[in-house]
């Protein structure tokens, strides 16, 4: 009986964790960040101190300020600010 309760508890934690991840991607839409690596066209951007894989339609050097304009699967789509 204890094992069943523990297994259900772990399942609940897994579901909540996955739900948070989906919301996090939606919540970064429109966020501003900085290119941690060169985006040529893919690289890493930092948003609120957290690293994300990102893609840009043009090559951007490291340190460029970017805005999230969408997603493509696990990648954030970004463009240069301004």
N, C-alpha and C positions, 0 to 999 in steps of 0.2 A: 504494500500500500504506500509506503514512504517513497519507494522508487517511482511509482506512478505520479505522485504529487510533484516530486522533483522534476520528472520529465515534462510535465505540463508547465511547470514554472519556467523551464528552459525554453520551451516552445513559445511561450508568451514573450519572453525576452527577445527571442529571435524575430518574432513578428513585429514587435515595437521597434527594434533596431532597423529592420528593412523599411518600415514606414517612415522613419526619420530620414533615411537616406534619400528617398524619393522627394520628400518635402525640401530637403536641403538644396537639391538641384534647382527646383522651382524657385526657391527663395533667392538664389544668386542671380537670377535674370535681371538685367539692368544694373547689377553691381559693378563697382569700379575696382580695378586691381592693377597689378604691375607684372610685367613679363619677367619671370625669374630666370628663364633661359631664352635664347633666340627662338622665335616662332618662325619656322621655315618649312612648311606652314604649321607644323605642330610643335608644341613645347609645353612648358609648365608656367602657370600664372599663379600668383599669390593673391587671395582675396581674404581680407580680414585675418591675415596670418596663416591661412590654410592653403595648401598646394592643390591645384587641380590641373588635369591634362586639358589642353586647349588647342584650338586650331584657328588660324587667321587666314583670310583670303589673300593677304599679301604678306611678304616677309617683314617681320618686325624685330628690331634688335632688343637685346636684354635691357631691362630698365624702362621700356616703353609703358606708358599708362594706357590701359585698355578698359573697355566696357563689354560686359557679357550681353550678347544680342540673341542667343539661342543655344540649342543643344543639338548634338548629333550622336545619339547613343550615349556612351560614357564621356564624350568630349564636350567641352564648352566651346561655343563659337564666339569669338571675340573680334572687336575692331578697335583700332587706335582711337583714343579720345581726341575730340577736336575736329 
